[in-house]
Amino acid sequence: MGKQNIVLLLDTSGSMSNEARTMKKTMMTVVSKMQEGDTVSLITYSSEDHTIFQGLTINKHSIETIIE
C-alpha cells in the first residue's frame, strides 16, 4: 500500500463536549496505525473551522506533536 494522507475533522462544538475522550482515543488509534512517511492533518470545527496542523509527515517526532 502507498503512503496515506489522512485528514481528521473533529466536531468541537458544545454538543460534542461529552465525547472529547472518545474523539481523542479514536484519533490516537488512527495515528498509531499510520506508517512513517504518511501525512496527517487535523481540523476542528464548531462555529468556525481551525487547522491545528496540516500535512504533518509521520515520524517519531511528529507522533509526540500529535499527542500534545
PyMOL Python script that loads the backbone (N, CA, C, O; Angstrom):
from pymol import cmd

cmd.read_pdbstr("""\
ATOM      1  N   MET A   1       0.853  -1.184   0.000  1.00  0.00           N
ATOM      2  CA  MET A   1       0.000   0.000   0.000  1.00  0.00           C
ATOM      3  C   MET A   1       0.894   1.241   0.000  1.00  0.00           C
ATOM      4  O   MET A   1       1.930   1.275   0.664  1.00  0.00           O
ATOM      5  N   GLY A   2       0.470   2.270  -0.765  1.00  0.00           N
ATOM      6  CA  GLY A   2       1.219   3.514  -0.851  1.00  0.00           C
ATOM      7  C   GLY A   2       1.059   4.359   0.405  1.00  0.00           C
ATOM      8  O   GLY A   2       0.366   3.981   1.349  1.00  0.00           O
ATOM      9  N   LYS A   3       1.707   5.490   0.390  1.00  0.00           N
ATOM     10  CA  LYS A   3       1.614   6.419   1.519  1.00  0.00           C
ATOM     11  C   LYS A   3       0.194   6.951   1.641  1.00  0.00           C
ATOM     12  O   LYS A   3      -0.505   7.152   0.648  1.00  0.00           O
ATOM     13  N   GLN A   4      -0.211   7.171   2.885  1.00  0.00           N
ATOM     14  CA  GLN A   4      -1.558   7.668   3.160  1.00  0.00           C
ATOM     15  C   GLN A   4      -1.519   9.156   3.481  1.00  0.00           C
ATOM     16  O   GLN A   4      -0.532   9.654   4.022  1.00  0.00           O
ATOM     17  N   ASN A   5      -2.588   9.858   3.149  1.00  0.00           N
ATOM     18  CA  ASN A   5      -2.780  11.248   3.518  1.00  0.00           C
ATOM     19  C   ASN A   5      -4.129  11.314   4.221  1.00  0.00           C
ATOM     20  O   ASN A   5      -5.173  11.308   3.568  1.00  0.00           O
ATOM     21  N   ILE A   6      -4.113  11.377   5.540  1.00  0.00           N
ATOM     22  CA  ILE A   6      -5.323  11.322   6.360  1.00  0.00           C
ATOM     23  C   ILE A   6      -5.677  12.727   6.860  1.00  0.00           C
ATOM     24  O   ILE A   6      -4.811  13.465   7.329  1.00  0.00           O
ATOM     25  N   VAL A   7      -6.957  13.083   6.752  1.00  0.00           N
ATOM     26  CA  VAL A   7      -7.453  14.339   7.309  1.00  0.00           C
ATOM     27  C   VAL A   7      -8.452  13.986   8.404  1.00  0.00           C
ATOM     28  O   VAL A   7      -9.461  13.328   8.152  1.00  0.00           O
ATOM     29  N   LEU A   8      -8.157  14.431   9.618  1.00  0.00           N
ATOM     30  CA  LEU A   8      -9.053  14.216  10.753  1.00  0.00           C
ATOM     31  C   LEU A   8      -9.854  15.498  10.962  1.00  0.00           C
ATOM     32  O   LEU A   8      -9.280  16.564  11.182  1.00  0.00           O
ATOM     33  N   LEU A   9     -11.160  15.393  10.895  1.00  0.00           N
ATOM     34  CA  LEU A   9     -12.054  16.531  11.080  1.00  0.00           C
ATOM     35  C   LEU A   9     -12.864  16.273  12.342  1.00  0.00           C
ATOM     36  O   LEU A   9     -13.682  15.355  12.392  1.00  0.00           O
ATOM     37  N   LEU A  10     -12.627  17.095  13.362  1.00  0.00           N
ATOM     38  CA  LEU A  10     -13.267  16.871  14.655  1.00  0.00           C
ATOM     39  C   LEU A  10     -14.269  17.964  14.979  1.00  0.00           C
ATOM     40  O   LEU A  10     -13.960  19.152  14.897  1.00  0.00           O
ATOM     41  N   ASP A  11     -15.471  17.551  15.346  1.00  0.00           N
ATOM     42  CA  ASP A  11     -16.522  18.460  15.786  1.00  0.00           C
ATOM     43  C   ASP A  11     -16.246  18.811  17.242  1.00  0.00           C
ATOM     44  O   ASP A  11     -16.324  17.953  18.121  1.00  0.00           O
ATOM     45  N   THR A  12     -15.923  20.076  17.491  1.00  0.00           N
ATOM     46  CA  THR A  12     -15.616  20.512  18.854  1.00  0.00           C
ATOM     47  C   THR A  12     -16.713  21.416  19.419  1.00  0.00           C
ATOM     48  O   THR A  12     -16.485  22.152  20.379  1.00  0.00           O
ATOM     49  N   SER A  13     -17.887  21.356  18.827  1.00  0.00           N
ATOM     50  CA  SER A  13     -18.994  22.173  19.304  1.00  0.00           C
ATOM     51  C   SER A  13     -19.448  21.703  20.687  1.00  0.00           C
ATOM     52  O   SER A  13     -19.105  20.606  21.127  1.00  0.00           O
ATOM     53  N   GLY A  14     -20.200  22.527  21.342  1.00  0.00           N
ATOM     54  CA  GLY A  14     -20.665  22.220  22.687  1.00  0.00           C
ATOM     55  C   GLY A  14     -21.406  20.908  22.803  1.00  0.00           C
ATOM     56  O   GLY A  14     -21.320  20.237  23.831  1.00  0.00           O
ATOM     57  N   SER A  15     -22.134  20.530  21.763  1.00  0.00           N
ATOM     58  CA  SER A  15     -22.896  19.287  21.823  1.00  0.00           C
ATOM     59  C   SER A  15     -21.995  18.054  21.844  1.00  0.00           C
ATOM     60  O   SER A  15     -22.451  16.958  22.172  1.00  0.00           O
ATOM     61  N   MET A  16     -20.727  18.224  21.497  1.00  0.00           N
ATOM     62  CA  MET A  16     -19.786  17.096  21.472  1.00  0.00           C
ATOM     63  C   MET A  16     -18.876  17.059  22.700  1.00  0.00           C
ATOM     64  O   MET A  16     -17.996  16.204  22.785  1.00  0.00           O
ATOM     65  N   SER A  17     -19.074  17.969  23.647  1.00  0.00           N
ATOM     66  CA  SER A  17     -18.170  18.063  24.793  1.00  0.00           C
ATOM     67  C   SER A  17     -18.087  16.765  25.598  1.00  0.00           C
ATOM     68  O   SER A  17     -17.042  16.464  26.175  1.00  0.00           O
ATOM     69  N   ASN A  18     -19.163  16.004  25.643  1.00  0.00           N
ATOM     70  CA  ASN A  18     -19.146  14.731  26.369  1.00  0.00           C
ATOM     71  C   ASN A  18     -18.386  13.649  25.617  1.00  0.00           C
ATOM     72  O   ASN A  18     -18.082  12.600  26.185  1.00  0.00           O
ATOM     73  N   GLU A  19     -18.077  13.889  24.353  1.00  0.00           N
ATOM     74  CA  GLU A  19     -17.412  12.902  23.506  1.00  0.00           C
ATOM     75  C   GLU A  19     -15.916  13.166  23.340  1.00  0.00           C
ATOM     76  O   GLU A  19     -15.256  12.478  22.562  1.00  0.00           O
ATOM     77  N   ALA A  20     -15.373  14.144  24.054  1.00  0.00           N
ATOM     78  CA  ALA A  20     -13.965  14.529  23.874  1.00  0.00           C
ATOM     79  C   ALA A  20     -13.014  13.354  24.097  1.00  0.00           C
ATOM     80  O   ALA A  20     -12.079  13.162  23.319  1.00  0.00           O
ATOM     81  N   ARG A  21     -13.237  12.586  25.123  1.00  0.00           N
ATOM     82  CA  ARG A  21     -12.364  11.446  25.414  1.00  0.00           C
ATOM     83  C   ARG A  21     -12.421  10.417  24.289  1.00  0.00           C
ATOM     84  O   ARG A  21     -11.390   9.883  23.880  1.00  0.00           O
ATOM     85  N   THR A  22     -13.620  10.141  23.791  1.00  0.00           N
ATOM     86  CA  THR A  22     -13.784   9.185  22.698  1.00  0.00           C
ATOM     87  C   THR A  22     -13.106   9.692  21.429  1.00  0.00           C
ATOM     88  O   THR A  22     -12.448   8.924  20.727  1.00  0.00           O
ATOM     89  N   MET A  23     -13.266  10.991  21.130  1.00  0.00           N
ATOM     90  CA  MET A  23     -12.630  11.562  19.942  1.00  0.00           C
ATOM     91  C   MET A  23     -11.113  11.451  20.025  1.00  0.00           C
ATOM     92  O   MET A  23     -10.462  11.086  19.046  1.00  0.00           O
ATOM     93  N   LYS A  24     -10.546  11.764  21.193  1.00  0.00           N
ATOM     94  CA  LYS A  24      -9.091  11.697  21.359  1.00  0.00           C
ATOM     95  C   LYS A  24      -8.604  10.253  21.201  1.00  0.00           C
ATOM     96  O   LYS A  24      -7.593  10.003  20.543  1.00  0.00           O
ATOM     97  N   LYS A  25      -9.313   9.323  21.794  1.00  0.00           N
ATOM     98  CA  LYS A  25      -8.929   7.913  21.690  1.00  0.00           C
ATOM     99  C   LYS A  25      -8.992   7.437  20.241  1.00  0.00           C
ATOM    100  O   LYS A  25      -8.096   6.730  19.781  1.00  0.00           O
ATOM    101  N   THR A  26     -10.033   7.817  19.530  1.00  0.00           N
ATOM    102  CA  THR A  26     -10.179   7.439  18.130  1.00  0.00           C
ATOM    103  C   THR A  26      -9.059   8.036  17.293  1.00  0.00           C
ATOM    104  O   THR A  26      -8.481   7.353  16.448  1.00  0.00           O
ATOM    105  N   MET A  27      -8.748   9.315  17.524  1.00  0.00           N
ATOM    106  CA  MET A  27      -7.678   9.973  16.789  1.00  0.00           C
ATOM    107  C   MET A  27      -6.343   9.268  17.031  1.00  0.00           C
ATOM    108  O   MET A  27      -5.577   9.053  16.091  1.00  0.00           O
ATOM    109  N   MET A  28      -6.067   8.913  18.262  1.00  0.00           N
ATOM    110  CA  MET A  28      -4.812   8.241  18.590  1.00  0.00           C
ATOM    111  C   MET A  28      -4.750   6.852  17.938  1.00  0.00           C
ATOM    112  O   MET A  28      -3.682   6.410  17.515  1.00  0.00           O
ATOM    113  N   THR A  29      -5.885   6.174  17.860  1.00  0.00           N
ATOM    114  CA  THR A  29      -5.922   4.859  17.204  1.00  0.00           C
ATOM    115  C   THR A  29      -5.573   4.998  15.729  1.00  0.00           C
ATOM    116  O   THR A  29      -4.772   4.227  15.200  1.00  0.00           O
ATOM    117  N   VAL A  30      -6.171   5.974  15.069  1.00  0.00           N
ATOM    118  CA  VAL A  30      -5.894   6.192  13.641  1.00  0.00           C
ATOM    119  C   VAL A  30      -4.421   6.517  13.436  1.00  0.00           C
ATOM    120  O   VAL A  30      -3.770   5.920  12.578  1.00  0.00           O
ATOM    121  N   VAL A  31      -3.889   7.455  14.211  1.00  0.00           N
ATOM    122  CA  VAL A  31      -2.499   7.882  14.054  1.00  0.00           C
ATOM    123  C   VAL A  31      -1.535   6.738  14.360  1.00  0.00           C
ATOM    124  O   VAL A  31      -0.505   6.607  13.699  1.00  0.00           O
ATOM    125  N   SER A  32      -1.854   5.915  15.347  1.00  0.00           N
ATOM    126  CA  SER A  32      -0.949   4.817  15.716  1.00  0.00           C
ATOM    127  C   SER A  32      -0.827   3.778  14.607  1.00  0.00           C
ATOM    128  O   SER A  32       0.146   3.025  14.579  1.00  0.00           O
ATOM    129  N   LYS A  33      -1.786   3.723  13.703  1.00  0.00           N
ATOM    130  CA  LYS A  33      -1.748   2.766  12.601  1.00  0.00           C
ATOM    131  C   LYS A  33      -1.072   3.323  11.351  1.00  0.00           C
ATOM    132  O   LYS A  33      -0.886   2.610  10.365  1.00  0.00           O
ATOM    133  N   MET A  34      -0.709   4.590  11.402  1.00  0.00           N
ATOM    134  CA  MET A  34      -0.053   5.202  10.256  1.00  0.00           C
ATOM    135  C   MET A  34       1.422   4.815  10.230  1.00  0.00           C
ATOM    136  O   MET A  34       2.018   4.508  11.262  1.00  0.00           O
ATOM    137  N   GLN A  35       1.989   4.834   9.045  1.00  0.00           N
ATOM    138  CA  GLN A  35       3.387   4.455   8.842  1.00  0.00           C
ATOM    139  C   GLN A  35       4.242   5.706   8.643  1.00  0.00           C
ATOM    140  O   GLN A  35       3.741   6.764   8.261  1.00  0.00           O
ATOM    141  N   GLU A  36       5.530   5.565   8.906  1.00  0.00           N
ATOM    142  CA  GLU A  36       6.451   6.667   8.675  1.00  0.00           C
ATOM    143  C   GLU A  36       6.341   7.102   7.218  1.00  0.00           C
ATOM    144  O   GLU A  36       6.347   6.274   6.307  1.00  0.00           O
ATOM    145  N   GLY A  37       6.241   8.406   7.013  1.00  0.00           N
ATOM    146  CA  GLY A  37       6.102   8.962   5.672  1.00  0.00           C
ATOM    147  C   GLY A  37       4.671   9.299   5.304  1.00  0.00           C
ATOM    148  O   GLY A  37       4.446  10.075   4.375  1.00  0.00           O
ATOM    149  N   ASP A  38       3.682   8.730   6.014  1.00  0.00           N
ATOM    150  CA  ASP A  38       2.285   9.110   5.809  1.00  0.00           C
ATOM    151  C   ASP A  38       2.117  10.552   6.285  1.00  0.00           C
ATOM    152  O   ASP A  38       2.945  11.057   7.043  1.00  0.00           O
ATOM    153  N   THR A  39       1.062  11.205   5.847  1.00  0.00           N
ATOM    154  CA  THR A  39       0.780  12.563   6.317  1.00  0.00           C
ATOM    155  C   THR A  39      -0.600  12.624   6.959  1.00  0.00           C
ATOM    156  O   THR A  39      -1.509  11.871   6.609  1.00  0.00           O
ATOM    157  N   VAL A  40      -0.723  13.543   7.909  1.00  0.00           N
ATOM    158  CA  VAL A  40      -1.981  13.708   8.625  1.00  0.00           C
ATOM    159  C   VAL A  40      -2.236  15.200   8.841  1.00  0.00           C
ATOM    160  O   VAL A  40      -1.310  15.977   9.074  1.00  0.00           O
ATOM    161  N   SER A  41      -3.502  15.577   8.760  1.00  0.00           N
ATOM    162  CA  SER A  41      -3.933  16.941   9.048  1.00  0.00           C
ATOM    163  C   SER A  41      -5.041  16.862  10.084  1.00  0.00           C
ATOM    164  O   SER A  41      -5.817  15.906  10.102  1.00  0.00           O
ATOM    165  N   LEU A  42      -5.112  17.867  10.945  1.00  0.00           N
ATOM    166  CA  LEU A  42      -6.160  17.931  11.971  1.00  0.00           C
ATOM    167  C   LEU A  42      -6.879  19.265  11.855  1.00  0.00           C
ATOM    168  O   LEU A  42      -6.281  20.335  11.969  1.00  0.00           O
ATOM    169  N   ILE A  43      -8.183  19.165  11.627  1.00  0.00           N
ATOM    170  CA  ILE A  43      -9.022  20.346  11.527  1.00  0.00           C
ATOM    171  C   ILE A  43     -10.161  20.178  12.522  1.00  0.00           C
ATOM    172  O   ILE A  43     -10.799  19.127  12.576  1.00  0.00           O
ATOM    173  N   THR A  44     -10.413  21.218  13.307  1.00  0.00           N
ATOM    174  CA  THR A  44     -11.534  21.194  14.234  1.00  0.00           C
ATOM    175  C   THR A  44     -12.569  22.204  13.751  1.00  0.00           C
ATOM    176  O   THR A  44     -12.243  23.185  13.083  1.00  0.00           O
ATOM    177  N   TYR A  45     -13.820  21.939  14.106  1.00  0.00           N
ATOM    178  CA  TYR A  45     -14.855  22.908  13.770  1.00  0.00           C
ATOM    179  C   TYR A  45     -15.903  22.961  14.861  1.00  0.00           C
ATOM    180  O   TYR A  45     -16.216  21.973  15.525  1.00  0.00           O
ATOM    181  N   SER A  46     -16.416  24.138  15.007  1.00  0.00           N
ATOM    182  CA  SER A  46     -17.543  24.420  15.885  1.00  0.00           C
ATOM    183  C   SER A  46     -18.343  25.471  15.121  1.00  0.00           C
ATOM    184  O   SER A  46     -19.021  25.142  14.147  1.00  0.00           O
ATOM    185  N   SER A  47     -18.274  26.716  15.546  1.00  0.00           N
ATOM    186  CA  SER A  47     -18.889  27.772  14.743  1.00  0.00           C
ATOM    187  C   SER A  47     -17.943  28.202  13.620  1.00  0.00           C
ATOM    188  O   SER A  47     -18.372  28.802  12.634  1.00  0.00           O
ATOM    189  N   GLU A  48     -16.661  27.893  13.775  1.00  0.00           N
ATOM    190  CA  GLU A  48     -15.639  28.146  12.760  1.00  0.00           C
ATOM    191  C   GLU A  48     -14.734  26.930  12.664  1.00  0.00           C
ATOM    192  O   GLU A  48     -14.703  26.092  13.565  1.00  0.00           O
ATOM    193  N   ASP A  49     -14.001  26.842  11.568  1.00  0.00           N
ATOM    194  CA  ASP A  49     -13.033  25.752  11.476  1.00  0.00           C
ATOM    195  C   ASP A  49     -11.635  26.289  11.809  1.00  0.00           C
ATOM    196  O   ASP A  49     -11.325  27.454  11.560  1.00  0.00           O
ATOM    197  N   HIS A  50     -10.810  25.419  12.372  1.00  0.00           N
ATOM    198  CA  HIS A  50      -9.428  25.767  12.738  1.00  0.00           C
ATOM    199  C   HIS A  50      -8.519  24.636  12.285  1.00  0.00           C
ATOM    200  O   HIS A  50      -8.762  23.471  12.598  1.00  0.00           O
ATOM    201  N   THR A  51      -7.480  24.980  11.553  1.00  0.00           N
ATOM    202  CA  THR A  51      -6.496  23.989  11.155  1.00  0.00           C
ATOM    203  C   THR A  51      -5.446  23.926  12.258  1.00  0.00           C
ATOM    204  O   THR A  51      -4.721  24.895  12.484  1.00  0.00           O
ATOM    205  N   ILE A  52      -5.364  22.787  12.945  1.00  0.00           N
ATOM    206  CA  ILE A  52      -4.407  22.604  14.030  1.00  0.00           C
ATOM    207  C   ILE A  52      -3.036  22.279  13.445  1.00  0.00           C
ATOM    208  O   ILE A  52      -2.035  22.880  13.835  1.00  0.00           O
ATOM    209  N   PHE A  53      -2.988  21.344  12.524  1.00  0.00           N
ATOM    210  CA  PHE A  53      -1.792  21.101  11.723  1.00  0.00           C
ATOM    211  C   PHE A  53      -2.223  20.535  10.390  1.00  0.00           C
ATOM    212  O   PHE A  53      -3.265  19.891  10.270  1.00  0.00           O
ATOM    213  N   GLN A  54      -1.395  20.791   9.389  1.00  0.00           N
ATOM    214  CA  GLN A  54      -1.750  20.392   8.030  1.00  0.00           C
ATOM    215  C   GLN A  54      -0.554  19.709   7.375  1.00  0.00           C
ATOM    216  O   GLN A  54       0.554  20.244   7.369  1.00  0.00           O
ATOM    217  N   GLY A  55      -0.790  18.534   6.831  1.00  0.00           N
ATOM    218  CA  GLY A  55       0.248  17.816   6.100  1.00  0.00           C
ATOM    219  C   GLY A  55       1.451  17.436   6.950  1.00  0.00           C
ATOM    220  O   GLY A  55       2.585  17.460   6.472  1.00  0.00           O
ATOM    221  N   LEU A  56       1.207  17.086   8.207  1.00  0.00           N
ATOM    222  CA  LEU A  56       2.292  16.689   9.105  1.00  0.00           C
ATOM    223  C   LEU A  56       2.751  15.286   8.716  1.00  0.00           C
ATOM    224  O   LEU A  56       1.958  14.344   8.717  1.00  0.00           O
ATOM    225  N   THR A  57       4.028  15.153   8.388  1.00  0.00           N
ATOM    226  CA  THR A  57       4.567  13.857   7.992  1.00  0.00           C
ATOM    227  C   THR A  57       4.839  13.019   9.237  1.00  0.00           C
ATOM    228  O   THR A  57       5.456  13.488  10.193  1.00  0.00           O
ATOM    229  N   ILE A  58       4.377  11.787   9.211  1.00  0.00           N
ATOM    230  CA  ILE A  58       4.517  10.902  10.365  1.00  0.00           C
ATOM    231  C   ILE A  58       5.967  10.424  10.509  1.00  0.00           C
ATOM    232  O   ILE A  58       6.564   9.881   9.580  1.00  0.00           O
ATOM    233  N   ASN A  59       6.499  10.648  11.701  1.00  0.00           N
ATOM    234  CA  ASN A  59       7.779  10.100  12.145  1.00  0.00           C
ATOM    235  C   ASN A  59       7.727  10.094  13.666  1.00  0.00           C
ATOM    236  O   ASN A  59       6.727  10.521  14.244  1.00  0.00           O
ATOM    237  N   LYS A  60       8.761   9.629  14.317  1.00  0.00           N
ATOM    238  CA  LYS A  60       8.689   9.506  15.778  1.00  0.00           C
ATOM    239  C   LYS A  60       8.486  10.855  16.467  1.00  0.00           C
ATOM    240  O   LYS A  60       7.871  10.909  17.532  1.00  0.00           O
ATOM    241  N   HIS A  61       8.986  11.936  15.887  1.00  0.00           N
ATOM    242  CA  HIS A  61       8.821  13.256  16.496  1.00  0.00           C
ATOM    243  C   HIS A  61       7.430  13.825  16.270  1.00  0.00           C
ATOM    244  O   HIS A  61       6.885  14.500  17.144  1.00  0.00           O
ATOM    245  N   SER A  62       6.857  13.562  15.119  1.00  0.00           N
ATOM    246  CA  SER A  62       5.527  14.099  14.836  1.00  0.00           C
ATOM    247  C   SER A  62       4.460  13.424  15.702  1.00  0.00           C
ATOM    248  O   SER A  62       3.458  14.050  16.047  1.00  0.00           O
ATOM    249  N   ILE A  63       4.667  12.162  16.052  1.00  0.00           N
ATOM    250  CA  ILE A  63       3.724  11.474  16.937  1.00  0.00           C
ATOM    251  C   ILE A  63       3.644  12.217  18.276  1.00  0.00           C
ATOM    252  O   ILE A  63       2.557  12.367  18.833  1.00  0.00           O
ATOM    253  N   GLU A  64       4.771  12.676  18.792  1.00  0.00           N
ATOM    254  CA  GLU A  64       4.800  13.432  20.045  1.00  0.00           C
ATOM    255  C   GLU A  64       4.013  14.731  19.887  1.00  0.00           C
ATOM    256  O   GLU A  64       3.277  15.124  20.792  1.00  0.00           O
ATOM    257  N   THR A  65       4.164  15.397  18.746  1.00  0.00           N
ATOM    258  CA  THR A  65       3.432  16.647  18.488  1.00  0.00           C
ATOM    259  C   THR A  65       1.928  16.393  18.486  1.00  0.00           C
ATOM    260  O   THR A  65       1.161  17.169  19.056  1.00  0.00           O
ATOM    261  N   ILE A  66       1.518  15.325  17.854  1.00  0.00           N
ATOM    262  CA  ILE A  66       0.090  14.992  17.766  1.00  0.00           C
ATOM    263  C   ILE A  66      -0.473  14.697  19.155  1.00  0.00           C
ATOM    264  O   ILE A  66      -1.573  15.140  19.485  1.00  0.00           O
ATOM    265  N   ILE A  67       0.264  13.965  19.956  1.00  0.00           N
ATOM    266  CA  ILE A  67      -0.200  13.632  21.304  1.00  0.00           C
ATOM    267  C   ILE A  67      -0.383  14.886  22.145  1.00  0.00           C
ATOM    268  O   ILE A  67      -1.334  14.972  22.922  1.00  0.00           O
ATOM    269  N   GLU A  68       0.503  15.852  22.005  1.00  0.00           N
ATOM    270  CA  GLU A  68       0.384  17.113  22.747  1.00  0.00           C
ATOM    271  C   GLU A  68      -0.848  17.843  22.298  1.00  0.00           C
ATOM    272  O   GLU A  68      -1.138  18.930  22.796  1.00  0.00           O
TER     273      GLU A  68
END
""", "prot")
cmd.dss("prot")
cmd.show_as("cartoon", "prot")
cmd.util.cbc("prot")
cmd.orient("prot")
